[in-house]
Amino acid sequence: MIDDVLSILQKSEQKQLVEKIRDIVSLIENSPPPFFLISHYDADGLSAATSAMLLLERLKIPYHLTVVEQLTPEFLRTTLKEKSGSMMFLDLGSGMLEYIKSKENLQIFIVDHHLPQGSQENIIEVNPHRYGVDGSLEVSSSSLSFLMLAAADKEAVEKAHLAIIGALGDRQDQGERFSLTGINEAIAKIAEERGIIETKIGLRLFGAHTRPLTKALALTMDPPLPTLTGKEDVCLKFLNLIGINPVKNGTLRKYSDLSLEEKKVLATELLKLMIAHDYPVNEAERIFGTMYFYAKEPPQTPLRDLREFAYLVNACGRLDYHGTAIGLLRGYRGKMLARALSHVREYRTLLSKALSLARSDKIKKEENNIYIYIDFEDELPPKATGAVASILSSILKTKAKILIVSSQYDSQHVKMSFRKLDNVELNLGEIIAETAKSVNCNGGGHDEAGGALIEKAKLKSFLEEFLSAVQRKVGEQ
């Protein structure tokens, strides 16, 4: 499959990256066992970990997986000191290179699409930014890891959905009509040709093909539907109001049950609703886009829509149910899927509570012309700050350019997540990394989003430095 990907790619930088991945597989095969896999806890990290596990199993190399929220200097010092053999970081590591050093009895690999900070010293790193490839848009860590599997296994195309799940989970669907681009697109195209995935253009409603339409509308958060998201009773009234009967023969209808004319009416009325609530036209049009489906999954399951699959994996990962997430990714269903759906309900309750708090006066908020800062303190688990930031970035009415969401990480640290709110030309991850480093803390990310772990005692200094850094960048434009 590697050759198929290379034949599609147009940019020499992308081809060089894929060739590097092919070469690395032989290095993995000849590295000392056992392998210690350390992955991020989100859909991209867990999908990348699953492909890496399948690769090592094929090569008959023993391994152990550890899933983490993020790397800290303390964790790295302890882990690197204790382990021998080989270690692979998945969807993290490139931002902590100053703390990651190979030693005589430990070979280190890093498979990460985040912006690298520092230089490599005896480390085998697969990072798109090293090759001039945009890791925030063109390739996810799950795609990098999947291509390693594909280099060793000619039948790996059967697992191509793992790459797509991670890319969608990391919101890399930023191409035309919310499609994947770059290396992600090449993998998706080959997978579609082989009958592994299917793509369609349509309304991007959450669970549109597996849930009643009223519930699908109520669960849609990307983008949030004003007055409808989170309110199934209002969705019922909305459908009746626009002339679509939500019930047929005593059963709630699904989106797929609608006639073509009804689908057109629904799309038009949703657009009108969003524009009436001050959504810019281009933002309202986010309701339409490319849908990715796992063709091997039965139509009635929530895992057929790969965005919904990614959401399930993210929910399980952020609530520390990593084994359930890995199980789903490896193909287990039955009780495993039932547990995952239970965890998703728990996750939605958590997000709903957080969004209600964000709209209230019960939590600390600070706003200026550069950023709006919302501090949940101990009211939000730190693993959920990224998800809450992503949702709020779509619904906030503010003139600020950047959203910051934080919560208490432990007694001495604050976990912070950042999202761009407009098209200001700056690399957010780069600024976060530089500012965090200026106060001896850690942070980083992509062009549009990022995160940081900041000592509470240094929080004020960090925010002041961050404000100044962004003001300088904006002033240069």
C-alpha positions, 0 to 999 in steps of 0.5 A, a space after each residue: 500500500 505504501 507504493 499506492 500512497 506514493 503514486 498519489 502524492 504530488 509533493 516531493 516533501 510528502 513522498 520523502 516522509 513516506 519513504 522515511 516511514 518505509 525505512 524505519 520499519 526495518 529499524 524497528 524490526 532490528 531494535 532490542 526488545 521489548 518495546 515500550 509504547 507510550 501514546 496520547 489518550 485521544 483518538 489520534 494517539 490511541 489509533 496510532 497506538 493500535 497500528 503500532 501494536 499490530 505492527 509489533 505483533 506482526 514482527 513478533 516483538 513483545 510490547 507494553 502500552 502506557 497511555 498518558 495525558 501528556 509528557 512531563 519532565 518528571 515522568 520522562 526522567 523516571 521512565 527513561 531511567 527505568 526502561 531498557 530495550 526500545 521505546 516509541 512515543 506516539 502522538 507526543 514526544 516531539 515537543 519534549 526533545 530536550 528531555 528525551 535522550 537515548 541511552 546505551 540500552 534504550 533505543 527511542 522512536 518518536 511518531 508525532 505530528 506536533 511541531 518539534 521543539 529542539 533537536 534529535 540526539 540519537 532518536 529516530 523521529 518521524 515528524 512531518 514538520 521535519 520534511 516541510 509537511 504540515 502536520 496540523 492538516 496533512 497527516 495525523 499521528 495515526 496516519 504515520 503509524 498506519 503507514 508503518 504497519 502498511 510498510 510491513 503488511 501488504 494487507 494493512 489496507 484493511 486497517 486504513 480506517 485507523 488512520 482516518 479515525 485519528 485524523 478526524 478526531 484531530 479535526 484535520 478535515 479542513 479541506 474543501 467540504 470538510 474533507 481530508 487533505 495531503 497524506 490523509 487524503 491519499 490513504 482515504 482514497 486508496 481505502 475507498 478504492 479497496 472498499 474499506 471506507 465510503 465517502 458521501 457529501 451531506 449534512 454533518 449531523 451526529 449519528 444521522 444514520 443510526 439515531 432518530 433525527 430528533 436525537 441526531 440534531 440534539 447531539 450535533 456539536 460541530 457546529 452547534 445548532 442554535 436552540 437545537 443542540 442539547 434539546 431533543 424536545 425543541 428539535 421535535 418542535 422544529 421539525 414539525 414547524 418546518 413541515 417534516 413529520 418526525 414520526 412515521 407509524 409510531 416510530 421516530 424517523 432517521 435522517 435516512 428515512 427522509 425523502 430527497 425533498 425533505 432533506 433539502 428542506 431540512 438543510 435550508 432551514 438549518 442554514 436559515 436558523 444558524 444565520 438568524 443566530 448571527 453565524 457567518 455564512 461560511 460558518 453556517 455552511 459547516 453543517 455540510 461536508 464530506 462524510 466518511 464511513 467504515 464500509 465493514 461496519 453494519 449500517 445500524 452501528 454508531 461505528 460506521 460513521 468514522 467521525 462518530 467512531 472517533 468521538 467514541 474513542 475520544 470519550 473513552 480516552 478522556 475518561 481513562 477507559 483506554 482499554 475499551 477504546 483500544 478494544 473497539 479500534 482492534 475490532 471487538 464489539 458486543 459488550 465492549 461497544 456497550 461499555 463504550 456507549 455507556 462511557 459516551 453518555 457519561 462524557 456528554 453529561 460532563 460536556 453539557 455541565 461544562 458548557 452550562 458553567 461556561 455560560 454562567 457567572 460561576 467561573 472565572 472569565 477574563 477577556 481582552 482584544 487578544 484572548 478570552 480566558 475561561 478558568 473552570 478550576 476544579 469543576 472540569 477534569 483536565 482531560 476535557 479542556 481540549 474538547 470544551 475549548 473546541 466546542 466553545 470556539 464554535 459558539 462564543 460571541 467575542 471579538 477576541 482572537 484566541 480562546 483559552 480554557 483551563 482547569 486544575 491539573 493538580 495542586 500545583 499546575 493548571 492544564 490549558 487548552 487554546 483555540 484560534 477564533 479567527 483567521 489571524 495569521 500566527 502559529 498558535 502552537 509555536 507561540 504557546 511553546 515559546 511562552 511556556 518555555 519562557 516561564 520554565 513550563 511546557 506547551 505546544 501544539 498546531 497552527 490552530 490549537 495547542 495546550 500547556 501545563 503551567 505552574 499555578 505560581 507562574 500563571 499570571 506571568 505566562 498570560 502576560 507573556 502570551 498576550 505580549 507575544 500575540 500582540 507582537 505577531 498581530 502588530 507585524 501583520 
